[in-house]
Amino acid sequence: MVLPLLVGRVRSVEALAASKDTGGLVLLLTQRNPTTDEPVEADLFGVGTVARVVQTATLPDGTARVVLEGVTRARLIRLDVGGASLMGTLEVVADETNESKASATADLTREVVAAYGRYARLHERVPDELPSVLSAEGDPVRLSYLIAGHVHLPAVEKQEVLETESPGARLERLRELLERELNILQIEAKLDRQLLRKESEESDFGPGLTLIHREPPTDAEEWVELDRTVQAADLPPHAQERAERELARLRRLNPVAPEAAVIRTYVDWITALPWRGRTADNLDVTQAAAVLEREHFGLADVKDRILDHVAVLSLVGDMRGPILCLVGPPGVGKTSLGESIAKALGREFVRVSLGGVRDEAEIRGHRRTYVGAMPGRVLQGMRRSGSTNPVFLLDEVDKMARDFHGDPGAALLEVLDPEQNRTFTDHYLELDYDLSDVLFIATANTLQDVPEPLRDRMEIIRLPGYLDTEKREIAGRFLWPRQARRHGLDPDAVRPTDEAIDHVIRTYTREAGVRELDRRLSRLARKVARAVAEGAPPSRQVPLDELRALLGPPTHHPPERDQALERIGIANALAWTAAGGEVLDVEVAVGSGGGHERRNRPQGGEINY
């Protein structure tokens, strides 16, 4: 074959220049990995092609354009990579000839030529006249090389054909490859015909946007499956009627129409939502109390409120879900408490974060007239739960915003009002959905940012934070065992002493919750795990005097309150924010006065007492 190539590597360009001394002959070898810029012998296949340089030209960017003519196959014996170009020793590989198999080879040759003719008719990049030229070829060896050169195959498969010694075996391999490529091309042609047929059909909307009714699709199994799905969803009457009406509209539309996809998605949402199914509540107050006590330390008010709900539910059998709002600083366990409540009641748990939500459609959903419309986060959470009575956590209700898109807080009023949420209406679904069995739990850092109408519909439970003694118990019972297991340690074998935990609480954290304490214990567990990996004993206690080496210098230095009380001019004050409270030292300055109190500050003067 005669083939033009672009040669850009410096060593390859040097090889072309050096070929003038060898009669213009070069050896072409395929790389195993094309991205290797400096190949050695292990990076190259052992069999290649000896080619003669017919013409060379240098392009402005230094790349050489060379026309090569294949001469014969050759096997590389040794490669020298030390010079300016790759130099090698080779031996010519002759093709085997067997007169006894000439008739079988001739039959195989005709099959390969016929298969290549069908391949050329289907492949748009093969010249039309090439199959007729190949039919005139009498030499099976040359014919096998020509066909292998013009079939679009990966380089590894072409290399496999090149290394095949027997012409018969080479033709047999070519026939297998051609049959595979023919199957692929036939499938592609079939798909193209189907696509063109669909595009050539009349549109669903004629002039003036008038709807043209069509016959139902011929694929009856799909309609049977849709009908079965709608019937098996156990829908209430109003939802059943709506789903059947939308399904009837879908039958009249072309399956490739844009509206068909919208209706299909709408029907899928109706059938996927839980309308009647609910999980059985765990009405054992003792077991619920054990679950809450095992998962959380302290929080007596919250636990009492949940146990009251379980007790009343066990007596009445059915009670509309209350709306609880857990208010407290970050890190006191508001979100994890919601999971524990779901576990204690035996219900599914769904969490939706409302922080930064500023669009009313995030709650009520988008109307179906919009492109990419979806239900709101409430119905999305109900679909994930799969039941009508999950524990639904609305996280960070005080972080919602409002702008020209609407007020999401106002949209939550219908969700959280026990008198209205049994007929909650999502803009996408446009059907009444009952949320009265859902146990809604909201979390907030402060009540000041929660709208007053929304606050009026919720029962407020405050989580003020933890004392140092409570933090020590939480760290020993929950935080350290969890961090130790995450880092491959045995929490019973390796643990910090009580004095070390107290020191971490006082000098490395300053918070109402335990989030920063958890991060400090995580760092401590990483340091201990590294020491164990380096050969330290796997069972020991971490004493107080090792904390500075493991955690670094302390970040907080709490003042000595007893000494502050005895200092003249120092008074105590209390400060409170949404993140917690603190005791402050206030310095009092005493000045001379005029003997009476001035309630108003004089212009440009001072206040005297």
Secondary structure, DSSP 8 states (H G I E B T S, - for coil): -EEEEEE-SHHHHHHHHHGGGGTTEEEE--BSSTT-SS--GGGB-SEEEEEEEEEEEE-TTS-EEEEEEEEEEEEEEEEE-SSSS-EEEEEE------GGGHHHHHHHHHHHHHHHHHHHHH-TTS-TTHHHHHHT---HHHHHHHHHHHS---HHHHHHHHH--SHHHHHHHHHHHHHHHHHHHHHHHHHHHHHHHHHHS--SB-GGG-B------S-HHHHHHHHHHHHHT---HHHHHHHHHHHHHHHHS-TTSHHHHHHHHHHHHHHHS-SS--------HHHHHHHHHHH-SS-HHHHHHHHHHHHHHHHHS-----EEEEE--TTSSHHHHHHHHHHHHT--EEEEE-TT---THHHH---TTSTT----HHHHHHHHH-SSS-EEEEE-GGG---BTTB-HHHHHHHHH-TTTGGGEE-TTT-SEE--TT-EEEEEES-STTS-HHHHTTSEEEE-----HHHHHHHIIIIIHHHHHHHTT--TTTEEE-HHHHHHHHHHT---SSSHHHHHHHHHHHHHHHHHHHTT--SSEEE-GGGHHHHH-S-S-----HHHHHHSTTEEEEEEEETTEEEEEEEE-------SS---S--TT-----
